[in-house]
Amino acid sequence: MNPTRTVENRREQILREAARLFAERGFHGVGVDEIGAAVGISGPGLYRHFAGKDAMLAELLVGISDRLLSAGRMRVAEAPGPAEALDALIRGHIDFAIDDRPLITLHDRELDRLRDSDRKLVRQLQRQYVEEWVGVVRRLYPDATELEARAAVHAVFGLLNSTPHLGGGGRAPDRAATAALLHRLALSALDALDSGRTWTAGWTDG
């Protein structure tokens, strides 16, 4: 057994349970002992992996922002054209939105608890991720202005990141059906850029 890999697996397990607990009960509502109990080690044993809860929160939020950006860049680079790149970006973000829902909740509620340097890093990574999307969208919809493309991308993020609110009443939504629905909705939202100028003019005249 690779001891380095074992440590990495343990860190990933701790982070996964910390994200779940933080999302369910809030950052201040969860103690180190509870996180330790969730992964089967003593609370103090967590300090062999993390300096404390603040370090866990930072690694969760910085980590997911970095992974989204890295994966997004790779998808764009590997796609043969803008349509395929956009499809890959949407599918990749849907995977995140469905499989890492606690991180969405955590970002919305707890981002301001990060140190200034970590919070700025998260924002920087997120801006770069947005730029990947905007660049692809403008290639696919060349008549859209940069402002329209940026607004559409943020709207799609809001749509896809709504997953923590799905499955009310304790029922978990079907993953495949949810992914397919989100994919159709995202594409439909971006297709509105084809008629964006006409819509904008009509709104202004009204």
C-alpha positions as a printed NumPy array, in Angstrom:
array([[  0.   ,   0.   ,   0.   ],
       [  1.264,   3.468,  -0.93 ],
       [  1.4  ,   5.516,   2.313],
       [  1.301,   8.8  ,   0.397],
       [ -1.86 ,   7.752,  -1.386],
       [ -3.36 ,   6.599,   1.912],
       [ -2.791,  10.042,   3.408],
       [ -4.315,  11.687,   0.324],
       [ -7.368,   9.441,   0.555],
       [ -7.776,  10.317,   4.219],
       [ -7.523,  14.026,   3.474],
       [-10.12 ,  13.698,   0.72 ],
       [-12.417,  11.794,   3.071],
       [-12.036,  14.458,   5.762],
       [-12.746,  17.244,   3.281],
       [-15.8  ,  15.458,   1.891],
       [-17.318,  14.979,   5.341],
       [-16.382,  18.497,   6.434],
       [-18.12 ,  19.928,   3.364],
       [-21.237,  17.904,   4.073],
       [-21.383,  18.912,   7.731],
       [-20.573,  22.574,   7.084],
       [-23.302,  22.714,   4.423],
       [-25.863,  21.043,   6.665],
       [-25.205,  22.929,   9.907],
       [-22.999,  25.89 ,   9.106],
       [-19.298,  26.383,   9.683],
       [-19.679,  27.433,  13.318],
       [-22.22 ,  24.701,  14.001],
       [-19.69 ,  21.907,  13.462],
       [-16.813,  20.995,  15.737],
       [-13.552,  19.283,  14.906],
       [-14.592,  16.289,  17.019],
       [-17.716,  15.821,  14.894],
       [-15.728,  15.86 ,  11.669],
       [-13.335,  13.349,  13.187],
       [-16.188,  11.087,  14.246],
       [-17.6  ,  11.19 ,  10.714],
       [-14.361,   9.748,   9.322],
       [-13.604,   7.438,  12.212],
       [-10.674,   9.245,  13.814],
       [-10.329,  11.373,  16.92 ],
       [-10.832,  15.117,  16.633],
       [ -7.217,  15.854,  17.591],
       [ -6.128,  13.328,  14.961],
       [ -7.424,  15.718,  12.304],
       [ -4.599,  18.092,  13.117],
       [ -2.189,  15.665,  11.48 ],
       [ -3.909,  16.568,   8.216],
       [ -5.206,  20.118,   8.702],
       [ -4.346,  23.019,  10.99 ],
       [ -8.025,  23.428,  11.814],
       [-11.482,  24.102,  10.426],
       [-10.362,  27.309,   8.727],
       [ -7.76 ,  25.367,   6.764],
       [-10.38 ,  22.814,   5.705],
       [-12.731,  25.539,   4.512],
       [ -9.958,  27.228,   2.542],
       [ -8.875,  24.005,   0.881],
       [-12.458,  23.167,  -0.025],
       [-13.286,  26.494,  -1.651],
       [ -9.914,  27.217,  -3.233],
       [ -9.619,  23.605,  -4.322],
       [-12.939,  23.404,  -6.164],
       [-12.353,  26.759,  -7.871],
       [ -8.959,  25.568,  -9.088],
       [-10.327,  22.219, -10.28 ],
       [-13.169,  23.844, -12.214],
       [-10.757,  26.202, -13.951],
       [ -8.214,  23.492, -14.78 ],
       [-10.861,  21.119, -16.102],
       [-12.56 ,  23.911, -18.038],
       [ -9.325,  24.907, -19.753],
       [ -8.635,  21.297, -20.662],
       [-12.108,  20.818, -22.141],
       [-11.804,  23.961, -24.247],
       [ -8.32 ,  23.009, -25.456],
       [ -9.404,  19.498, -26.449],
       [-12.633,  20.486, -28.22 ],
       [-12.543,  20.638, -32.051],
       [-14.777,  23.715, -32.149],
       [-16.762,  26.19 , -30.022],
       [-19.98 ,  24.143, -30.055],
       [-18.158,  21.094, -28.698],
       [-16.258,  23.24 , -26.211],
       [-19.455,  24.773, -24.867],
       [-21.101,  21.369, -24.598],
       [-18.081,  20.046, -22.681],
       [-18.07 ,  23.051, -20.341],
       [-21.765,  22.621, -19.611],
       [-21.441,  18.886, -18.981],
       [-18.426,  19.391, -16.731],
       [-20.171,  22.04 , -14.663],
       [-23.27 ,  19.863, -14.384],
       [-21.138,  17.046, -12.968],
       [-19.825,  19.467, -10.35 ],
       [-23.259,  20.908,  -9.59 ],
       [-24.804,  17.48 ,  -9.039],
       [-21.945,  15.66 ,  -7.337],
       [-20.584,  18.497,  -5.18 ],
       [-23.74 ,  20.252,  -4.053],
       [-22.435,  20.856,  -0.512],
       [-19.625,  22.966,  -1.978],
       [-22.15 ,  25.246,  -3.667],
       [-23.926,  25.778,  -0.365],
       [-20.601,  26.264,   1.359],
       [-19.481,  28.886,  -1.125],
       [-22.731,  30.837,  -0.813],
       [-22.71 ,  30.825,   2.977],
       [-19.12 ,  30.748,   4.094],
       [-16.898,  32.431,   1.483],
       [-16.583,  35.576,   3.605],
       [-15.067,  33.508,   6.426],
       [-11.916,  32.867,   4.416],
       [ -8.776,  34.894,   4.977],
       [ -8.513,  37.829,   2.583],
       [ -5.754,  36.134,   0.594],
       [ -7.743,  32.905,   0.165],
       [-10.939,  34.757,  -0.701],
       [ -9.116,  36.828,  -3.328],
       [ -7.627,  33.656,  -4.782],
       [-11.076,  32.065,  -5.05 ],
       [-12.407,  35.162,  -6.821],
       [ -9.43 ,  35.248,  -9.167],
       [ -9.878,  31.592, -10.129],
       [-13.592,  32.117, -10.638],
       [-13.034,  35.123, -12.896],
       [-10.654,  33.095, -15.039],
       [-13.215,  30.29 , -15.233],
       [-15.865,  32.764, -16.374],
       [-13.488,  34.045, -19.055],
       [-13.121,  30.524, -20.454],
       [-16.881,  30.36 , -20.886],
       [-17.221,  33.878, -22.26 ],
       [-14.531,  33.262, -24.856],
       [-16.278,  30.121, -26.1  ],
       [-19.717,  31.741, -26.069],
       [-18.5  ,  34.709, -28.125],
       [-16.96 ,  32.371, -30.688],
       [-20.228,  30.484, -30.981],
       [-22.457,  33.582, -30.935],
       [-20.318,  36.256, -32.663],
       [-23.183,  38.766, -32.837],
       [-23.518,  38.851, -29.055],
       [-21.719,  41.659, -27.258],
       [-19.252,  40.878, -24.512],
       [-21.746,  42.21 , -21.971],
       [-24.479,  39.926, -23.306],
       [-22.182,  36.91 , -23.361],
       [-21.011,  37.569, -19.814],
       [-24.567,  38.05 , -18.56 ],
       [-25.642,  34.807, -20.233],
       [-22.757,  32.862, -18.695],
       [-23.545,  34.116, -15.2  ],
       [-27.219,  33.293, -15.747],
       [-26.299,  29.741, -16.727],
       [-24.127,  29.415, -13.627],
       [-27.096,  30.498, -11.524],
       [-29.232,  27.894, -13.247],
       [-26.769,  25.042, -12.872],
       [-25.802,  25.968,  -9.322],
       [-29.422,  25.718,  -8.2  ],
       [-28.946,  22.001,  -7.503],
       [-28.803,  22.335,  -3.676],
       [-32.468,  23.359,  -3.872],
       [-33.555,  20.286,  -5.825],
       [-35.077,  17.194,  -4.301],
       [-37.324,  18.82 ,  -1.722],
       [-39.015,  16.603,   0.823],
       [-35.899,  14.501,   1.3  ],
       [-36.103,  12.811,  -2.105],
       [-32.857,  12.776,  -4.068],
       [-33.422,  13.684,  -7.726],
       [-32.548,  11.113, -10.369],
       [-29.035,  11.981, -11.458],
       [-29.302,  11.155, -15.132],
       [-32.653,  12.888, -15.553],
       [-31.448,  15.95 , -13.651],
       [-28.257,  16.165, -15.709],
       [-30.193,  15.898, -18.966],
       [-32.671,  18.572, -17.891],
       [-29.946,  20.981, -16.776],
       [-28.102,  20.419, -20.05 ],
       [-31.188,  21.292, -22.107],
       [-31.948,  24.344, -19.98 ],
       [-28.385,  25.656, -20.193],
       [-28.258,  25.286, -23.971],
       [-31.651,  26.952, -24.313],
       [-30.567,  29.865, -22.15 ],
       [-27.452,  30.448, -24.233],
       [-29.362,  30.066, -27.51 ],
       [-31.294,  33.181, -26.484],
       [-28.178,  35.128, -27.499],
       [-29.217,  34.598, -31.12 ],
       [-32.126,  36.989, -30.63 ],
       [-30.603,  39.041, -27.821],
       [-30.332,  42.268, -29.781],
       [-33.962,  42.18 , -30.878],
       [-35.137,  41.408, -27.35 ],
       [-33.039,  44.237, -25.919],
       [-34.399,  46.75 , -28.41 ],
       [-37.971,  45.678, -27.739],
       [-37.435,  45.99 , -24.001],
       [-35.952,  49.487, -24.347],
       [-38.769,  50.659, -26.604],
       [-41.327,  49.323, -24.159]])
